[in-house]
Amino acid sequence: MVIFDEINDGPGFCLEELAPAELDFVRGLITAQYLDRIGALQHDLVPIARERGIARYHTLPTTFEHGKSWPKAARLLDPKYVTDFARMGFFRRVQAQFGASAAISHGELNWRLVRPNQPGDVGPIHADKWFWDAGYGYGSMPAGFDRFKIWVAVHTEPGANGLCVKPASHRQEWKHHFETKDGVSKPVFDEDPDAIETELLPLAAGGMVMFHDELLHGGVVNRGNTCRVSIELTVLFDRAEAVARAAALRGELALA
Ligand SMILES: [Fe+2]
């Protein structure tokens, strides 16, 4: 599989996965940050939160308001863990195809917690490029570089929660505009989201999807019995190097 071709010319995404030990490691990082935050919000909950695990967060006797308690800053892993992600198998496979200049963006090891049957826990359908265009705190891109996104299932129930995508939507223009709220410019989708047929990716824990920056996607309301936990990262790569390597790889596969 030529990842570059799947993302750019194919459906706009392709699937990869973490090894079991890598999944355990990622779960450990997220759980530690989760328990720290629980401790700050409601200290006496920590033992029971630890015992039940993050996927059963929704069963905790919380007295704080969920919607205001998990800002992005509370869900960003320390950027020092980027080097651990960069050593994992999936990223070595990315670098084997895109070149050694491919790197995980430091700005974002952002995990999310989506409770069962809570429509407010998932955002609207969008393309990540719109957020970059809005200057949404992601910084600027190095010259000659492109990017793609990775979404990793950390705790999921395939078919009941996870990420939905609109295959091949990155090759089409989608109407949107920007609105400024609290000094932050945010993209707003101008088409009927219910008219867009999306596909829920059946990703079990450890599964991941790598997708084009302009692919329409979104979370779905969690119809499972446990919380959905996921983490996202962005890969930056040198476009010219990726194009040349993809062409070489295509040639090798044609000969094989
Ligand atoms: Fe997104």
Boltz pocket constraint, residues with backbone or C-beta under 6 A from the ligand:
constraints:
  - pocket:
      binder: B
      contacts: [[A, 126], [A, 127], [A, 128], [A, 217]]
      max_distance: 6.0
